[in-house]
């Protein structure tokens, strides 16, 4: 059985939450039943199925954010929070 596609908000809604320096703060829930990105009270909440071990959850979050912004994962940088639920990413400017 194939996994369902993740629930992602529109890229423009997420882009509105990126600050002037291209940073996006997210709160991560690892080990979730499904993968999703939601905007809750003006903050980005990301749920991933991966467990928080050996950087698997962080890699899954990075890949999901890249998918939501429709960019390659190599263009998204983790600035802070490699082992934390609160992470800060640099998002590339719009092309």
Long-range contacts (C-beta under 8 A, 24 or more apart in sequence): 4-34, 6-34, 6-35, 6-36, 6-37, 6-64, 6-67, 7-34, 7-35, 7-36, 7-37, 7-38, 8-36, 8-37, 8-64, 8-67, 8-68, 9-37, 9-38, 9-39, 9-68, 11-68, 11-69, 11-70, 13-39, 14-39, 14-44, 14-68, 14-69, 15-69, 15-91, 15-94, 17-42, 17-43, 17-44, 18-91, 21-90, 22-90, 22-91, 22-92, 22-93, 23-79, 23-88, 23-89, 23-90, 23-91, 24-65, 24-88, 24-89, 24-90, 24-91, 25-86, 25-87, 25-88, 26-61, 26-65, 26-86, 26-87, 26-88, 26-89, 27-85, 27-86, 28-57, 28-58, 28-61, 28-85, 28-86, 28-87, 29-85, 30-57, 30-60, 30-85, 31-57, 35-60, 35-64, 37-64, 37-65, 37-68, 52-83, 55-82, 58-82, 58-87, 61-87, 62-89, 65-89, 65-91
